[in-house]
Amino acid sequence: MRRLARLCLSLCLALPLAAQSAPPAGAAQDAPPSLVADRIFINADQTLTAEGAVEVLYRGSHLTARRISYDQTTNRLKIDGPITLTDASGSVILADEADLSADMRDGILTSARMVLNDQLQLASQQMLRVNGRYTQLSRVTASSCQVCASNPRPLWEIRASRVIHDQQEHQLYYDNAQFRVAGLPVLYFPRLRMPDATVTRATGFLLPSLRSSSGLGLGVKLPYFIAIGDSRDLTVTPYISANDGRSVALRYREALANGTLEWSGALSHDRILRGRTRGYFFADGSFGLPAGYLAGFRVETVSDDAYLVDYGLPDKDRLSSGAWIGRVRGDTFFDARVLRYNSLRAGDSNQVQPTLVGDLSWVHRFSPQVIGGEAALSFALDDFSRRSSVPFDANGDGVTDGRDVARASLALTWRRQEILPNGMVLGAGAALNASVYSVSQDLSFPGTLTRVIPAVSVDLAWPFLRPAERPGGAAQMLEPMIQLVWSHVPSRPVPNEDSAQVEFDEGNLFAYSRFPGVDVYEDGLRANIGLTWSRIAPAGTNWRVAAGRILRSRDLGQFSTGSSLAGTRSDWLLATQVATANGRLVATNRALFDDAFAFSRDELRLSFAADRYDLAASYVWLVADPAAGRPLATSELALDGGWQVSEGWRVNGSGRYDFQAKQPTRAALGFEYRNECAIVDLSLSRRYTSSTTVRPTTEFSLSVRLAGFGGSQGGSYRQTCGR
């Protein structure tokens, strides 16, 4: 019967619909209409009627109803509901009854509800469809929130006397619109236009946000988004605050055929710095070039050191501007960049620090045919320029002042390993580093310096493996290792621009030099000894422990006492990591201590994630090291966590506490509500530290995002209606 009904309706509808304007040639929508029903018959007045689980498919539209009657004389469809009509754009219309044209592009639906992109719902007493493009609704309630019989009042809604949906332009036009929250009227708009939920980019106002800070007071931001074609957009954001703060921010984005471009900036007037125009400008871009090269640039500048903090922008303490180009191909790496730095830290002087830095690096790896192993040849050019024109130590204060340094370096390294019959791994290596320096504005160095540093090494490791005793069990590996390294550094000193601070960790325990750069290189004969133990359990707890220290034939005084590397014996290094197989708990600790267990450094990091809780914590302890720019000891705790109180509600918190200063440095508390129709973020933060340019500040912010407009999505939690 269903197949017969389908054939009959196809024949009946094909003739009257043939006179309609045809869709584009070759389109799949040229197929004749199709109908499926439980029962079909033709009345004496030649009215075709289909009843029982009726489905109609035509030109991308899908209609389901209880009963459909087709009048050939008027070419109209009388439909009894419940009705569900899904058109080619994906919009869904629900109604009790309808009077439509045969192609379902024009007509009236009563007690209708339209759902756009499975988000925004518009309920009305009557709906009028015009030419398949416009849908007019009267006495409308619009919301993307779930409405239940037990709680018919949505979190938010828009009530209007009339709404017109333009399916071609994807716009919604409201007349006499009233925005309500929990049933209470909040805003009124005589005319209101919004993009529908299918639009991802459309010109218009975005939702405002509130922000309150100690310096600016309560303020509001009202962004206006301008879509400039498919690949470009501009956002203009006025910001008005209670303490006479006036600001306009701009953000421009563009997607290029071979890269991206984005810039943002703002101009502000406020009471914090009266009579001054404040602002910032950030820009960055990246581009793909022929032959596999990548290039980019970055610009970062501010009017004053405290602007970013005062206006709640990214809290950067060092800005950088410049350009770069690079390529990675096979075994060859190339990178060249020029950057200008500007420090915002209270204790830094941009006059005597190297603010203009240029760097060119080229590395090529290869396998020597005669001696085997793996070798690398690298070349580097570096330049460090300072703004000051005062020569080094001209004032007798030991300050670097205006010294400028240019350096060219060439390095050749080689390493080879062999597995012995008893399972030991024997390795050998060599390195040769040559550098040429050009120094100006420093009376303690000649204009040109050269230096050549040779280094050789031999190492022996003996890994022991204990396989898992059963499938899914834990496997263990124990590996002791010793490495002998000799290098010779000429006694003639060179300027130190890239090795002011030294790190000692499991990553460089077996390195030729613990210094991070080229200017200072570890000297003499030394033995690097270490032991690693690993436990790998696919369904249990995984462990990794690394321990070791460095023994020297004699103390050459290269390391400060606070570096944990001074003397003929370094401090002991103990690094531990434990993680559960499901990744919920990860804890790492790195400690440096001497033979008397006096700690010079300890870093603890912990992360834990459960179904409703998550926590990230870190604690850092460092002894004072004036040579590394750390005149006081450091003891700081940082916490960051969240609690999913219930479905939709979440509390976030973070903080930092300085035990040396005996006071907190930062604290933040946030509340977040998410459901299918809205995301609400409420946060409160406090910055306690102060300097000559940055003051302690308290900031409050509130942002709201509604789903159903311009492609915006709600949160992951969706309310359900109980029975």
Secondary structure as the mmCIF struct_conf table of DSSP 4:
data_model
#
loop_
_struct_conf.conf_type_id
_struct_conf.id
_struct_conf.beg_label_comp_id
_struct_conf.beg_label_asym_id
_struct_conf.beg_label_seq_id
_struct_conf.end_label_comp_id
_struct_conf.end_label_asym_id
_struct_conf.end_label_seq_id
HELX_RH_AL_P HELX_RH_AL_P1 ARG A 2 ALA A 18
TURN_TY1_P TURN_TY1_P1 ALA A 19 ALA A 19
BEND BEND1 GLN A 20 GLN A 20
HELX_LH_PP_P HELX_LH_PP_P1 SER A 21 PRO A 23
BEND BEND2 PRO A 24 PRO A 24
TURN_TY1_P TURN_TY1_P2 ALA A 25 GLY A 26
HELX_RH_3T_P HELX_RH_3T_P1 ALA A 28 ASP A 30
BEND BEND3 ALA A 31 ALA A 31
HELX_LH_PP_P HELX_LH_PP_P2 PRO A 32 PRO A 33
STRN STRN1 SER A 34 VAL A 36
BEND BEND4 ASP A 38 ASP A 38
STRN STRN2 ARG A 39 ILE A 42
TURN_TY1_P TURN_TY1_P3 ALA A 44 ASP A 45
STRN STRN3 THR A 47 TYR A 58
TURN_TY1_P TURN_TY1_P4 ARG A 59 GLY A 60
STRN STRN4 SER A 61 ASP A 71
TURN_TY1_P TURN_TY1_P5 GLN A 72 ASN A 75
STRN STRN5 ARG A 76 THR A 86
TURN_TY1_P TURN_TY1_P6 ALA A 88 SER A 89
BEND BEND5 GLY A 90 GLY A 90
STRN STRN6 VAL A 92 SER A 101
TURN_TY1_P TURN_TY1_P7 ALA A 102 ASP A 103
BEND BEND6 MET A 104 ASP A 106
STRN STRN7 GLY A 107 LEU A 116
TURN_TY1_P TURN_TY1_P8 ASN A 117 GLN A 119
STRN STRN8 LEU A 120 VAL A 130
TURN_TY1_P TURN_TY1_P9 ASN A 131 ARG A 133
STRN STRN9 TYR A 134 SER A 143
BEND BEND7 SER A 144 CYS A 145
BEND BEND8 ALA A 149 SER A 150
BEND BEND9 LEU A 155 LEU A 155
STRN STRN10 TRP A 156 ASP A 166
TURN_TY1_P TURN_TY1_P10 GLN A 167 HIS A 170
STRN STRN11 GLN A 171 VAL A 181
TURN_TY1_P TURN_TY1_P11 ALA A 182 GLY A 183
STRN STRN12 LEU A 184 PRO A 195
TURN_TY1_P TURN_TY1_P12 ALA A 197 THR A 198
BEND BEND10 THR A 200 ARG A 201
BEND BEND11 THR A 203 THR A 203
STRN STRN13 GLY A 204 PHE A 205
HELX_LH_PP_P HELX_LH_PP_P3 LEU A 206 PRO A 208
STRN STRN14 SER A 209 SER A 213
TURN_TY1_P TURN_TY1_P13 SER A 214 LEU A 216
STRN STRN15 GLY A 217 LYS A 221
STRN STRN16 TYR A 224 ILE A 228
TURN_TY1_P TURN_TY1_P14 GLY A 229 SER A 231
STRN STRN17 ARG A 232 SER A 241
TURN_TY1_P TURN_TY1_P15 ALA A 242 ASP A 244
STRN STRN18 GLY A 245 LEU A 256
TURN_TY1_P TURN_TY1_P16 ALA A 257 ASN A 258
STRN STRN19 GLY A 259 HIS A 269
BEND BEND12 ARG A 271 ARG A 271
TURN_TY1_P TURN_TY1_P17 ILE A 272 GLY A 275
STRN STRN20 ARG A 278 GLY A 288
HELX_RH_3T_P HELX_RH_3T_P2 PRO A 290 GLY A 292
STRN STRN21 LEU A 294 VAL A 302
BEND BEND13 SER A 303 ASP A 304
TURN_TY1_P TURN_TY1_P18 ASP A 305 ALA A 306
HELX_RH_AL_P HELX_RH_AL_P2 TYR A 307 ASP A 310
TURN_TY1_P TURN_TY1_P19 TYR A 311 GLY A 312
BEND BEND14 ASP A 317 ASP A 317
STRN STRN22 ARG A 318 ARG A 329
TURN_TY1_P TURN_TY1_P20 GLY A 330 ASP A 331
STRN STRN23 THR A 332 SER A 343
TURN_TY1_P TURN_TY1_P21 ALA A 346 GLY A 347
TURN_TY1_P TURN_TY1_P22 ASN A 350 VAL A 352
BEND BEND15 GLN A 353 GLN A 353
STRN STRN24 LEU A 356 PHE A 366
TURN_TY1_P TURN_TY1_P23 GLN A 369 ILE A 371
BEND BEND16 GLY A 373 GLY A 373
STRN STRN25 GLU A 374 SER A 385
BEND BEND17 ARG A 387 ARG A 387
BEND BEND18 VAL A 390 VAL A 390
HELX_LH_PP_P HELX_LH_PP_P4 PRO A 391 PRO A 391
STRN STRN26 PHE A 392 PHE A 392
TURN_TY1_P TURN_TY1_P24 ASP A 393 ASN A 395
BEND BEND19 GLY A 396 ASP A 397
TURN_TY1_P TURN_TY1_P25 ASP A 401 GLY A 402
STRN STRN27 ASP A 404 ILE A 419
TURN_TY1_P TURN_TY1_P26 PRO A 421 ASN A 422
BEND BEND20 GLY A 423 GLY A 423
STRN STRN28 VAL A 425 SER A 440
BEND BEND21 GLN A 441 GLN A 441
STRN STRN29 ASP A 442 ASP A 442
TURN_TY1_P TURN_TY1_P27 LEU A 443 SER A 444
BEND BEND22 PHE A 445 PHE A 445
BEND BEND23 GLY A 447 GLY A 447
STRN STRN30 THR A 448 ALA A 461
STRN STRN31 PHE A 464 ARG A 466
BEND BEND24 GLU A 469 ARG A 470
TURN_TY1_P TURN_TY1_P28 PRO A 471 GLY A 472
STRN STRN32 ALA A 475 SER A 487
BEND BEND25 SER A 491 ARG A 492
BEND BEND26 GLU A 497 ASP A 498
BEND BEND27 ALA A 500 GLN A 501
BEND BEND28 ASP A 505 ASP A 505
TURN_TY1_P TURN_TY1_P29 GLU A 506 GLY A 507
BEND BEND29 ASN A 508 ASN A 508
TURN_TY1_P TURN_TY1_P30 LEU A 509 PHE A 510
BEND BEND30 ALA A 511 TYR A 512
BEND BEND31 ARG A 514 VAL A 520
STRN STRN33 GLY A 524 ILE A 536
TURN_TY1_P TURN_TY1_P31 PRO A 538 ALA A 539
BEND BEND32 GLY A 540 GLY A 540
STRN STRN34 THR A 541 ARG A 552
BEND BEND33 SER A 553 ARG A 554
BEND BEND34 GLY A 557 GLY A 557
BEND BEND35 PHE A 559 PHE A 559
HELX_RH_3T_P HELX_RH_3T_P3 THR A 561 SER A 563
TURN_TY1_P TURN_TY1_P32 SER A 564 SER A 564
BEND BEND36 GLY A 567 THR A 568
STRN STRN35 ARG A 569 ARG A 569
HELX_LH_PP_P HELX_LH_PP_P5 SER A 570 ASP A 571
STRN STRN36 TRP A 572 THR A 580
TURN_TY1_P TURN_TY1_P33 ALA A 581 ASN A 582
BEND BEND37 GLY A 583 ARG A 584
STRN STRN37 LEU A 585 PHE A 593
TURN_TY1_P TURN_TY1_P34 ASP A 595 ALA A 596
STRN STRN38 PHE A 599 ALA A 609
BEND BEND38 ASP A 611 ARG A 612
STRN STRN39 TYR A 613 LEU A 622
STRN STRN40 ASP A 625 ASP A 625
HELX_RH_3T_P HELX_RH_3T_P4 PRO A 626 ALA A 628
TURN_TY1_P TURN_TY1_P35 GLY A 629 GLY A 629
STRN STRN41 ARG A 630 ARG A 630
BEND BEND39 LEU A 632 LEU A 632
STRN STRN42 THR A 634 SER A 646
TURN_TY1_P TURN_TY1_P36 GLU A 647 GLY A 648
STRN STRN43 TRP A 649 ASP A 658
TURN_TY1_P TURN_TY1_P37 PHE A 659 LYS A 662
STRN STRN44 GLN A 663 ARG A 674
BEND BEND40 GLU A 676 CYS A 677
STRN STRN45 ALA A 678 ARG A 687
BEND BEND41 THR A 692 THR A 693
STRN STRN46 THR A 697 LEU A 706
TURN_TY1_P TURN_TY1_P38 ALA A 707 GLY A 708
BEND BEND42 PHE A 709 PHE A 709
TURN_TY1_P TURN_TY1_P39 GLY A 710 GLY A 711
BEND BEND43 SER A 716 SER A 716
#
